[in-house]
Amino acid sequence: MKQLHRRVVVTGLGILSPIGNNLRDAWHSCIEGNSGITRVDIGLPNNPVTVGGRLKNFDPGEFLDPKEVRRIDPFIQYGVIAANQSIEHSGILDSNIDLTRVGVNFGAGIGGIETIEKNKTLLEEKGFKKVSPFFVPGSIVNMISGLVSMKHGFMGPNTSVVTACSTGNHCIGTAARSIACGEADIMIAGGAEMASTPLSIAGFISSRALSLNPDPKTASRPWDLERDGFVLADGAGSLVIEEYEHAKKRGADIFAEIIGFGTSSDAYHMTAPPEDGKGAALSMLNAISDAEINLSEINYINAHGTSTPLGDAAETVALKSVFGKNVPQISSTKSMTGHTLGAAGAIESIFCIKSINEGIIPPTINLINTDPSCDLNYTPLIAEEKEVTIAMNNSFGFGGTNSTLVFQKI
């Protein structure tokens, strides 16, 4: 970011997650080590997956117009609501800002699969006339950015990145570059997902990606010897990011600075990482180089840590290849939220920022019997008070896409 001259800071946060539908509740649950995983029933006969991470006590009608709720897929609802939370948190609408210099970059890993499933059923059972006229606009990934822009009159860049489980990080990083290069002064960036549908779960079951553990309390267990796959979850995370001088001028609260963004490709396999973690390591090295910091300055890493046997081991190897014997303290908040796919990077970036603000590293819960091949400090079971001045967030996705963000205390 420093190479592009303009500094980028975070001035607003918004979140919907299985452990809380707002920033206060989600962070409290996170540091308390509360799991958001529960039993779920999606109506699939003989379904071996019986747990998931869904939003609780959530009614989109409390935040959106009833017509809007009917017309757009849940993942769009989640994204718009989280974005609105972050906008309110930032106070930008109370300031005299140039709306032509405000943009949105919000994505999803899969998109409106529930809407696709419902309309496919209508087509087959009742014919094409019963397919909703809002089927396409109500399910496409870029509609979060579109609706947020429309609601608030933001006329700057209106984009959407889709990179599977790296989406949230990529949206934030590319939005930060839009500010750093002078294309915008403010961006609303993040990711959303609601993919816990019958078709999606069936697909993940077939690919052997999901945990078959029937116990909600222990199903999501990164780096544990008994881990057997990730727990699919829903949610959204949103950051308002802003050019530093612009934020100072309007008297904004600044929660962190984005100092590094790195990306890479595994160039290896559709779904599996290489055992040597080479692509993940390259993503981290690129972010560190962009940040222009020393390895020793990083205090905390919110790892990708999905609870898959291959992924957790490969990330551990990657971390060792980057940091040698001095790997910083790590945790995986997916142990509590489950894996929210395209929303994960944004949600976990928020937890990184809160760690910086509060001086607390979230725990990795359910890490009872650590895999001997995973031998780093993963902050098992209990949060730890510790000064965090620089935090890193990793997100890696299907297709071998990798993304890393670096946040600094300011």
C-alpha positions as CSV (number, residue, x, y, z in Angstrom):
1,M,0.0,0.0,0.0
2,K,2.8,2.4,0.8
3,Q,4.1,2.1,-2.8
4,L,0.8,3.6,-3.9
5,H,1.3,6.6,-1.6
6,R,-2.2,7.2,-0.1
7,R,-2.7,5.5,3.3
8,V,-5.8,3.4,3.8
9,V,-7.5,3.1,7.2
10,V,-10.6,1.3,8.6
11,T,-13.3,3.5,10.0
12,G,-16.4,1.2,10.2
13,L,-17.2,-2.4,10.9
14,G,-20.3,-4.5,10.4
15,I,-21.0,-8.2,10.9
16,L,-23.6,-11.0,10.7
17,S,-22.3,-14.3,11.9
18,P,-23.4,-17.5,13.7
19,I,-21.9,-16.0,16.9
20,G,-23.6,-12.7,16.7
21,N,-25.6,-10.4,14.5
22,N,-23.7,-7.2,15.3
23,L,-20.2,-6.2,16.2
24,R,-20.6,-6.2,20.0
25,D,-22.2,-9.6,20.2
26,A,-20.0,-11.3,17.7
27,W,-16.8,-10.0,19.3
28,H,-18.0,-10.9,22.8
29,S,-18.8,-14.5,21.7
30,C,-15.5,-14.7,19.9
31,I,-13.3,-13.9,22.9
32,E,-15.5,-16.0,25.2
33,G,-14.9,-19.0,22.9
34,N,-18.6,-19.5,22.2
35,S,-19.5,-21.8,19.4
36,G,-22.1,-20.8,16.9
37,I,-22.4,-24.3,15.4
38,T,-25.8,-26.0,15.9
39,R,-27.7,-29.0,14.6
40,V,-29.3,-28.3,11.2
41,D,-31.8,-30.2,9.1
42,I,-32.0,-29.4,5.4
43,G,-34.4,-32.2,4.5
44,L,-32.0,-34.4,2.6
45,P,-32.7,-38.1,3.1
46,N,-29.8,-40.0,4.7
47,N,-27.8,-36.8,4.9
48,P,-24.6,-37.4,6.9
49,V,-24.0,-33.7,7.7
50,T,-26.2,-32.6,10.6
51,V,-24.4,-29.5,11.9
52,G,-23.9,-26.0,10.5
53,G,-23.4,-22.4,11.4
54,R,-26.5,-20.4,10.8
55,L,-27.6,-16.9,11.9
56,K,-29.7,-17.0,15.1
57,N,-32.7,-14.8,16.1
58,F,-32.3,-13.1,12.7
59,D,-35.2,-11.5,10.8
60,P,-34.2,-9.6,7.6
61,G,-37.5,-7.8,7.8
62,E,-36.2,-5.8,10.7
63,F,-33.6,-4.2,8.5
64,L,-35.0,-4.3,4.9
65,D,-38.2,-3.5,3.1
66,P,-40.5,-6.6,2.9
67,K,-40.5,-6.3,-1.0
68,E,-36.7,-6.3,-1.0
69,V,-36.6,-9.3,1.3
70,R,-38.8,-11.2,-1.2
71,R,-36.8,-10.2,-4.2
72,I,-33.2,-10.9,-3.2
73,D,-31.4,-14.0,-2.1
74,P,-30.4,-14.3,1.6
75,F,-26.7,-13.8,0.9
76,I,-27.6,-10.4,-0.6
77,Q,-29.7,-9.5,2.4
78,Y,-26.8,-10.4,4.7
79,G,-24.3,-8.3,2.7
80,V,-26.6,-5.3,2.5
81,I,-27.3,-5.4,6.2
82,A,-23.7,-5.8,7.2
83,A,-22.7,-3.0,4.9
84,N,-25.3,-0.7,6.4
85,Q,-24.0,-1.6,9.9
86,S,-20.5,-0.6,8.9
87,I,-21.7,2.6,7.2
88,E,-23.6,3.6,10.4
89,H,-20.6,2.7,12.5
90,S,-18.3,4.9,10.4
91,G,-20.5,8.0,10.5
92,I,-19.8,8.8,6.9
93,L,-23.4,9.7,6.2
94,D,-23.2,12.4,9.0
95,S,-20.2,14.0,7.2
96,N,-20.1,16.2,4.2
97,I,-18.6,13.7,1.8
98,D,-18.4,13.6,-2.0
99,L,-20.6,10.7,-3.0
100,T,-18.9,10.4,-6.4
101,R,-15.7,9.4,-4.4
102,V,-17.4,6.6,-2.4
103,G,-17.6,3.1,-3.8
104,V,-18.5,-0.5,-3.0
105,N,-16.6,-3.7,-3.6
106,F,-18.6,-6.6,-2.1
107,G,-18.5,-10.2,-3.1
108,A,-19.5,-13.8,-2.4
109,G,-17.9,-17.2,-3.0
110,I,-21.0,-18.9,-4.5
111,G,-23.9,-16.4,-4.7
112,G,-27.6,-16.9,-4.7
113,I,-27.8,-20.7,-4.7
114,E,-31.0,-20.8,-2.6
115,T,-32.8,-18.6,-5.2
116,I,-31.4,-20.7,-8.0
117,E,-32.6,-23.9,-6.4
118,K,-36.1,-22.4,-5.7
119,N,-36.6,-21.1,-9.3
120,K,-35.3,-24.3,-10.9
121,T,-38.0,-26.2,-8.9
122,L,-40.6,-23.7,-10.0
123,L,-39.5,-24.1,-13.6
124,E,-39.8,-27.8,-13.5
125,E,-43.1,-28.0,-11.6
126,K,-45.0,-25.0,-12.9
127,G,-43.3,-23.7,-16.1
128,F,-41.3,-20.7,-17.0
129,K,-44.0,-18.2,-16.3
130,K,-43.6,-18.9,-12.6
131,V,-39.9,-18.1,-12.5
132,S,-39.5,-14.8,-10.7
133,P,-38.7,-11.7,-12.8
134,F,-36.2,-11.0,-10.0
135,F,-34.5,-14.4,-10.3
136,V,-31.4,-13.0,-12.1
137,P,-30.9,-9.7,-10.3
138,G,-31.9,-11.3,-7.0
139,S,-29.2,-13.9,-7.2
140,I,-26.1,-12.4,-8.9
141,V,-23.0,-11.7,-6.8
142,N,-22.6,-8.1,-7.6
143,M,-26.0,-7.1,-6.4
144,I,-24.8,-6.3,-2.9
145,S,-22.5,-3.6,-4.3
146,G,-25.4,-2.4,-6.5
147,L,-28.0,-2.1,-3.8
148,V,-25.6,-0.5,-1.3
149,S,-24.6,2.0,-3.9
150,M,-28.3,2.7,-4.8
151,K,-29.4,3.1,-1.3
152,H,-26.8,5.7,-0.3
153,G,-26.1,7.3,-3.7
154,F,-22.5,6.1,-3.8
155,M,-21.3,6.8,-7.3
156,G,-17.7,5.7,-7.1
157,P,-16.4,2.2,-8.1
158,N,-19.1,-0.4,-8.0
159,T,-17.4,-3.8,-8.2
160,S,-17.5,-7.3,-6.9
161,V,-14.7,-9.9,-6.6
162,V,-15.5,-13.7,-6.7
163,T,-12.7,-15.9,-5.5
164,A,-14.3,-18.7,-3.5
165,C,-13.2,-18.6,0.1
166,S,-10.7,-15.8,-0.6
167,T,-13.4,-13.4,-1.7
168,G,-13.7,-11.3,1.5
169,N,-10.0,-10.6,1.6
170,H,-9.8,-9.9,-2.1
171,C,-12.7,-7.4,-2.0
172,I,-11.0,-5.5,0.9
173,G,-7.6,-5.6,-0.6
174,T,-8.6,-4.5,-4.1
175,A,-10.9,-1.8,-2.5
176,A,-7.9,-0.5,-0.5
177,R,-5.9,-0.3,-3.7
178,S,-8.7,1.8,-5.3
179,I,-8.2,4.3,-2.5
180,A,-4.4,4.1,-2.4
181,C,-4.2,4.9,-6.1
182,G,-6.7,7.8,-5.9
183,E,-9.7,6.2,-7.6
184,A,-11.9,6.7,-4.4
185,D,-11.7,8.2,-1.0
186,I,-14.1,5.8,0.8
187,M,-14.9,2.1,-0.1
188,I,-17.4,-0.3,1.6
189,A,-15.8,-3.7,1.2
190,G,-16.5,-7.2,2.3
191,G,-18.1,-10.6,1.6
192,A,-21.3,-12.4,2.3
193,E,-22.6,-16.0,1.9
194,M,-25.6,-18.2,2.5
195,A,-24.8,-21.5,0.9
196,S,-26.2,-23.9,3.5
197,T,-28.8,-25.2,1.0
198,P,-29.6,-28.8,0.0
199,L,-27.8,-28.6,-3.3
200,S,-24.7,-26.9,-1.9
201,I,-24.4,-29.2,1.0
202,A,-24.8,-32.2,-1.3
203,G,-22.0,-30.9,-3.5
204,F,-19.7,-30.4,-0.6
205,I,-20.5,-33.9,0.8
206,S,-19.6,-35.4,-2.5
207,S,-16.3,-33.6,-2.5
208,R,-15.7,-34.9,1.0
209,A,-15.1,-31.4,2.3
210,L,-17.5,-31.2,5.2
211,S,-17.2,-32.6,8.7
212,L,-19.4,-35.6,9.4
213,N,-19.1,-35.1,13.2
214,P,-22.6,-35.0,14.6
215,D,-21.6,-33.1,17.7
216,P,-22.1,-29.3,17.1
217,K,-19.8,-28.4,19.9
218,T,-16.7,-30.2,18.5
219,A,-17.3,-30.4,14.8
220,S,-15.2,-27.4,13.8
221,R,-11.8,-28.2,15.3
222,P,-8.8,-26.7,13.3
223,W,-5.5,-28.5,13.8
224,D,-7.0,-31.2,16.0
225,L,-6.0,-34.7,15.3
226,E,-9.6,-35.8,14.9
227,R,-10.6,-33.0,12.5
228,D,-12.5,-34.3,9.4
229,G,-13.6,-31.3,7.4
230,F,-15.1,-27.9,7.7
231,V,-18.5,-26.8,9.0
232,L,-20.5,-24.8,6.5
233,A,-21.7,-21.5,7.8
234,D,-23.5,-18.4,6.7
235,G,-22.8,-14.7,7.4
236,A,-21.4,-11.4,6.2
237,G,-18.6,-9.0,7.1
238,S,-18.2,-5.4,6.0
239,L,-15.5,-2.8,6.4
240,V,-15.6,0.9,5.6
241,I,-12.2,1.9,4.5
242,E,-11.0,5.4,3.9
243,E,-8.1,7.5,2.8
244,Y,-6.2,8.5,6.0
245,E,-6.3,12.3,5.5
246,H,-9.9,12.2,4.5
247,A,-10.8,10.3,7.7
248,K,-8.8,12.6,9.8
249,K,-10.4,15.7,8.3
250,R,-13.9,14.5,9.1
251,G,-12.9,13.5,12.6
252,A,-13.5,9.8,12.1
253,D,-12.7,7.0,14.6
254,I,-9.9,5.0,13.0
255,F,-9.7,1.4,14.1
256,A,-6.7,0.2,12.1
257,E,-4.6,0.8,9.0
258,I,-4.4,-1.6,6.1
259,I,-0.7,-1.7,5.3
260,G,-0.4,-4.9,3.2
261,F,-2.3,-7.0,0.7
262,G,-0.9,-10.1,-1.0
263,T,-2.3,-12.6,-3.5
264,S,-1.1,-15.7,-5.3
265,S,-2.1,-18.9,-6.9
266,D,-1.3,-22.5,-6.0
267,A,-1.4,-23.5,-9.7
268,Y,-1.9,-27.0,-8.4
269,H,-5.4,-28.4,-7.9
270,M,-9.1,-27.5,-8.1
271,T,-9.8,-28.1,-4.4
272,A,-6.7,-29.3,-2.6
273,P,-3.7,-27.3,-1.5
274,P,-0.1,-28.5,-2.2
275,E,1.4,-30.2,0.8
276,D,4.3,-27.7,0.8
277,G,1.9,-24.7,1.1
278,K,4.0,-22.8,-1.5
279,G,1.1,-20.7,-2.8
280,A,-0.1,-19.7,0.6
281,A,3.4,-18.8,1.6
282,L,3.8,-16.6,-1.5
283,S,0.6,-14.8,-0.6
284,M,1.9,-14.0,2.9
285,L,5.3,-12.9,1.6
286,N,3.7,-10.6,-1.0
287,A,1.5,-9.0,1.7
288,I,4.5,-8.5,4.0
289,S,6.5,-7.0,1.2
290,D,3.6,-4.7,0.4
291,A,3.4,-3.6,4.0
292,E,7.2,-3.0,4.1
293,I,7.5,-4.5,7.6
294,N,9.8,-7.1,9.2
295,L,8.5,-10.6,10.0
296,S,9.1,-10.0,13.7
297,E,6.7,-7.1,13.8
298,I,3.6,-9.3,13.3
299,N,2.0,-10.3,16.6
300,Y,-1.0,-12.3,15.5
301,I,-2.3,-14.3,12.5
302,N,-5.9,-15.2,12.0
303,A,-5.3,-18.3,10.0
304,H,-7.5,-19.7,7.2
305,G,-7.7,-22.8,9.6
306,T,-10.8,-24.5,8.2
307,S,-10.5,-27.8,10.0
308,T,-9.7,-29.9,6.9
309,P,-6.9,-32.4,7.3
310,L,-5.0,-31.2,4.2
311,G,-5.7,-27.5,4.5
312,D,-4.6,-27.1,8.1
313,A,-1.4,-29.1,7.6
314,A,-0.5,-27.2,4.4
315,E,-1.1,-23.8,6.1
316,T,1.1,-24.9,9.0
317,V,3.9,-25.8,6.5
318,A,3.4,-22.5,4.7
319,L,3.7,-20.5,8.0
320,K,6.9,-22.2,8.9
321,S,8.4,-21.6,5.5
322,V,7.7,-17.9,5.8
323,F,8.6,-17.3,9.5
324,G,11.0,-20.1,10.2
325,K,11.1,-20.9,13.9
326,N,9.5,-17.6,14.9
327,V,5.9,-18.1,13.7
328,P,3.6,-15.5,15.5
329,Q,0.7,-16.5,17.6
330,I,-2.1,-17.9,15.6
331,S,-5.8,-18.8,16.0
332,S,-8.7,-19.9,13.8
333,T,-12.0,-18.1,14.6
334,K,-13.6,-20.6,12.2
335,S,-13.5,-23.0,15.2
336,M,-16.4,-20.8,16.5
337,T,-18.1,-19.5,13.4
338,G,-17.6,-22.4,11.0
339,H,-16.5,-21.6,7.5
340,T,-18.5,-18.8,5.9
341,L,-16.8,-19.2,2.5
342,G,-16.9,-15.8,0.7
343,A,-17.6,-14.0,3.9
344,A,-14.8,-15.5,5.9
345,G,-12.0,-13.1,5.0
346,A,-14.1,-10.1,5.9
347,I,-15.4,-11.5,9.2
348,E,-11.9,-12.6,10.2
349,S,-10.5,-9.2,9.2
350,I,-12.9,-7.7,11.7
351,F,-11.7,-10.0,14.4
352,C,-8.1,-9.1,13.6
353,I,-9.0,-5.4,13.9
354,K,-10.7,-6.0,17.2
355,S,-7.7,-7.9,18.5
356,I,-5.6,-4.8,17.7
357,N,-8.1,-2.5,19.4
358,E,-8.7,-4.6,22.5
359,G,-5.4,-6.4,23.0
360,I,-7.0,-9.9,23.0
361,I,-6.2,-12.8,20.7
362,P,-9.3,-15.0,20.1
363,P,-9.0,-18.7,20.9
364,T,-9.1,-21.8,18.7
365,I,-11.8,-23.8,20.5
366,N,-12.1,-27.6,20.3
367,L,-8.3,-28.0,20.0
368,I,-8.1,-30.8,22.5
369,N,-5.7,-33.2,20.8
370,T,-3.3,-31.3,18.6
371,D,-2.2,-33.0,15.4
372,P,1.6,-33.6,15.9
373,S,2.3,-32.3,12.4
374,C,0.6,-29.0,13.4
375,D,3.0,-27.8,16.1
376,L,2.5,-24.0,16.3
377,N,0.9,-21.8,19.0
378,Y,-2.7,-21.9,17.9
379,T,-4.1,-20.2,21.1
380,P,-6.0,-23.3,22.2
381,L,-9.3,-23.1,24.0
382,I,-8.9,-19.8,25.8
383,A,-8.4,-16.2,24.5
384,E,-5.2,-14.5,25.5
385,E,-4.6,-10.9,26.5
386,K,-1.7,-9.6,24.4
387,E,-0.7,-6.4,22.8
388,V,-1.3,-6.7,19.1
389,T,0.2,-3.9,16.9
390,I,0.2,-5.8,13.6
391,A,-2.2,-8.6,12.6
392,M,-2.4,-10.8,9.5
393,N,-5.4,-12.5,8.0
394,N,-5.2,-15.5,5.6
395,S,-7.8,-16.7,3.2
396,F,-7.3,-19.5,0.7
397,G,-9.9,-20.8,-1.8
398,F,-10.9,-23.4,-4.3
399,G,-9.1,-23.0,-7.6
400,G,-5.9,-22.3,-5.6
401,T,-6.6,-18.6,-5.0
402,N,-4.8,-17.1,-2.0
403,S,-5.1,-13.7,-0.3
404,T,-3.5,-12.1,2.8
405,L,-4.2,-8.8,4.5
406,V,-2.0,-7.0,7.0
407,F,-3.5,-4.6,9.6
408,Q,-1.6,-2.2,11.8
409,K,-2.5,-0.3,15.0
410,I,-2.8,3.4,14.5
